[in-house]
Amino acid sequence: MAPNDSSPDQPLGLTVHSMPAPQDIAANAANTRMGRWKMLMVLLVCAAPVVASYITYYLVRPQGRQNFGTLIDPQRPLPDMQAVEMAGKQTNVRALKGQWLLISVAGGACDAKCQHHLYIQRQLREGVGKEKDRVDWVWLVSDDAAIAPSLLPALASATVLRVPADQLQTWLQPEQGTALQDHLYMVDPLGNWMMRFPARIDADQAPKVKRDMERLLRASAFWDTPGR
């Protein structure tokens, strides 16, 4: 005999979930696409100043405008090259990234031509006025010769690095028939050597170098800020 069970039989409960309507699926997909387009537009707006500045300087060149310096194409990035600061500390040349660099090259003895370049570099940096904090003037010493103590006061605002000459020559390149130490070189904040100025610049040509520097600084004003 079955045991007495006074509780009534309960029906098994089932919950039925309705399937989404086709129009709801289409609406969700449209919203997702719209969100992606909005995100893309925000990214394009943020990137536009950087793109525009490079297009302005490198691609859009009115016929009446000529650079004094020679644009390097393709640009050459800072090499992975060890260097030594004046205080003897080891560093890497790539640590210079983040600023516009106006570079000269010479041995530590620094003859009259070298000293003239250092003077021109310092004057050019000062000459760009309020933008000077975006520019470093750099002397790359290409040998082991000692730097004369008389030069040290003038180098107070310079970056001086001693670098291996053979490695340096695989990065910078002079014009045909000239030497590496005959030129000044410009490197952008991304670390790319992008311009070489004519050999043996004199005081009369310095304003032309300054004009090129000012154009570069204006073209990069949207994305470049002082300091690394």
N, C-alpha and C positions, 0 to 999 in steps of 0.2 A: 504493500500500500504506500503511495507517495506521501511524503511528509506534508503536513498541513502548512500552507503558505498563504497567509491572509492578505499580503500586499498584492495589489492588482498588477496585471501585466502592463509594462510601459513600452510604448512604441519606440523604436530606434530613431533618434533624431539625426537628421542630415541637414547640413548647411549648404546651400547652393549659391555659388558666386557667379555672377553674370560676367561674361566675356566683354572686354572693352569694345566699344563701337568703333568701326573703321574710321569714322570721322574724328574720334578722339585720338587714335593712333596718328593720323595725319597731322592733327594740330600739335601734338607733342613733338613730332619730327620737325615741323616747321619752326617751333620755338627753339629747339636745339640748334638748328641751322642759323637762326637769327642771332642766338647768343654767340655762336662761333664767329659770325661776321662782325658783330660788335667788338669782340675781343681783338680780332685781326685789325680792325680800324683803329683801335686804341694803340696797338703796337706800331702801326704805320705812322700815326701822328707823333708818337714818341721818337721814332727813328728818323723822321723826315728831316729835322735840322742837320743831323750828321750826314745823311745822304746828300742833302742839298749843298752843304758846304764843300764836300769833295767834288760834286759835279761842277759847282761854280768855279773852283780853282783848276781842276785837272781836265775838265772836258769842255766847258764853255769858255772859249778864249776869243774875245773880239779881235778882229784883225789889227786894230790900232794898238793893242797892248802886247808888249813883249817882255819876257822875263830877262833880267840881267844874268841870273844864274841858270844853269842847265838842269832841267828836270831829269831825274834818273828813272829809267823805265827798262826793266821792272825795278821797283824799289827793293832795297836790300835790308833785311831785318838785322838788328843788333846781334852779333854773334855770341855764342856761348863761350866767352873768352875771359880768362882770369886776368886780374889787374891788381896793382898795388897802389894804395893811396899815399900821399906824401908822408903821413904819419906812420907808414909801414903796415897798415892793416890790409889784409887780403879782401878783395871784393870781386864781383863779376860785372863786366861791362853792361850786362842786361839790367843791372840795378839802376841805370840811367833813364830807363823808360819812365814816361809820365810827364816829361817836360819837352818843350822845343829845345834842341841842342844846337849851338853854334860851335863847331869843332875846328881846331887847328891841330897839326901834327908836327913835332920837331923833337930833336934830341935834347937831352937835359942841359947841354952847354948853352943852348938858346942864343944863336947868333943874332945879328941885327934884323934879319928878315923875320925870325921867330918873334923877337920882341915887338916888331911892328905889328905882326898879326895879333899878338896878345893885346896890344893897345887898341887896335881896330875892334876886336871882339868886345872888349870892355865898353868902348864908346858906343858901339851899335846896341848893346843891351840897354845901356842907359838911354839911348836915343829913342827907344820905343815907349818911353814914358811909363804910364801906369800899367802897361802890359809887360813890363820887364820881369815881373815875378813868374811869368809863364815861360821864361827863357833862361837857360843855363849856358854860360860860356865855358867851354871845356878845352883843356890842353891835354892831348894824349902824348906822353913822353915815350919815344920809340926806342930808347936805349938805356944803358945803366949809368950814364954820366950824371954826376951830381948837379943839382940845381943851385945856381949861385944864390947865396943869402940875400944879395941886393934885390933879387926879383920877388922875394917872398911878400913884401908889403903890397905890391901891385897884384898879387895873386889871391888876396884875402877873400874876394868874392867869386873866385874861379873854382871849378872842379878840375883837379889835376890828377891824372891816373897814369901810372907807368905800365905799358902794355908791350907784349912781344911783337917786334916789328914784322916778323914773317906772318903772324896771324892777322895783324892789322891790314896787311896788303891783300889778304884774301877777301876783305870786306870793302874798304874804300879803294877807289881807283882814280888816279889823276888823268887829266887829258893827255892825249898822245904827245910826246915830246916834252912833258913836264914831270916834276917829281911830286910825291905825295905831300911834301911839306910846302908846296907852292900855293896850295888852295885852302879856302875855308869850305866847310861842309855843313849842311843842314840836315838834322834828323827830326822827324815828327814825334809827337808824344806817344804814338803807338810803337815807337822803336824802329822806324824805317828810315834808312838813309834815302832821302828823296830829292836833294838838290846839291849841286856843286857850283861854287862861284869861281869866276875866272882866276887864272894864276896871277900872283903878284899884284894884288889889289893895292892901289894907292889911295891917298886921302880924297882925291877928286872922285874916285869911283865908289867910295863908301856910301854916299847917299843912295846910289842905285841898289846896293845890297840892302840898305835899310828899307827901301821901297818894297823889295821882294818880301822881306821879313814882315812888314806891316800887312801885306796882302795875305800872307799865310796866316797871320794871327787873326785877321778879320774873318777869313774863310772858316777858321776852326773855332770861332768864338762861341758857337752854339753848344759845343760839346767839350771843349777843353777848358779846364780851370787851373788856377795856379797850384803848384805843389803836387807831389806824387801821391 
